[in-house]
Amino acid sequence: MDKSAIRDAATVIVLRDAATRPAVLMGQRGATAAFMPNKFVFPGGAVDAGDGDVPFATSLNPVCSGRLLDQSTTAPTALAGAAIRELWEETGLILGAPGDWPNAAPDWQSFAAQGMQPDASALKFVFRAITPPGRPRRFDARFFLADAAALQGDPDDFTHACDELSHLQWVPLDRARSFDLPFITEVVLAEVEGLLPALKAPDSVPFFKNDDEESLFLRLKATGSAPG
């Protein structure tokens, strides 16, 4: 794998108690991680080959799909699938609906073994950013927002999580900036605060486009009105 290549990635900002004391799910990356060591981050990671072929119980909102395709050729289904898979792997929490899923791809077998199919209906596309040049890993990351009420099971049960993130916890928004955060995470948190308490998708999606020639701040749009 070319480590200098920009990889498609998906991140999930799961938020609970939006109307009272909102909190987001975060964990800490390891000290030896090549990308953002020691930082507190949202669950997420690179898109895998099979992420676009999963049988969604409910599809991604069409307006979000349209915005994901603005200045991108990556299938929205692959991005939504990666977001749900990474959430499951890194936290043990499920965005899904009950359903049989025979012959699941290897990366999805543990998810399917829970008797679930992925459900993208709770995902709202809210941010996109490309890692600036010069970093050891570069990602074209799409950030999705989801209400914790859409999770299956106990939102405090992290027993099925892998060991990629430590110190998994629900961080109150008013305390989040006291943690060691990547700069882009601080920017995304500010955008999320502007969507409270209804957790509606934004009218357009911010896009930090960092390429080898220039850095741009753009807004991604699609035909139609923003979903609720």
Secondary structure as GFF3:
##gff-version 3
##sequence-region A 1 228
A	DSSP	beta_strand	6	16	.	.	.	ID=ss1
A	DSSP	beta_strand	23	29	.	.	.	ID=ss2
A	DSSP	beta_strand	40	41	.	.	.	ID=ss3
A	DSSP	beta_strand	44	46	.	.	.	ID=ss4
A	DSSP	three_ten_helix	51	53	.	.	.	ID=ss5
A	DSSP	alpha_helix	62	68	.	.	.	ID=ss6
A	DSSP	alpha_helix	76	91	.	.	.	ID=ss7
A	DSSP	beta_strand	96	98	.	.	.	ID=ss8
A	DSSP	three_ten_helix	106	108	.	.	.	ID=ss9
A	DSSP	alpha_helix	109	112	.	.	.	ID=ss10
A	DSSP	beta_strand	116	118	.	.	.	ID=ss11
A	DSSP	beta_strand	124	130	.	.	.	ID=ss12
A	DSSP	beta_strand	138	147	.	.	.	ID=ss13
A	DSSP	three_ten_helix	148	150	.	.	.	ID=ss14
A	DSSP	beta_strand	165	172	.	.	.	ID=ss15
A	DSSP	three_ten_helix	173	178	.	.	.	ID=ss16
A	DSSP	alpha_helix	183	193	.	.	.	ID=ss17
A	DSSP	beta_strand	205	210	.	.	.	ID=ss18
A	DSSP	beta_strand	215	220	.	.	.	ID=ss19
###
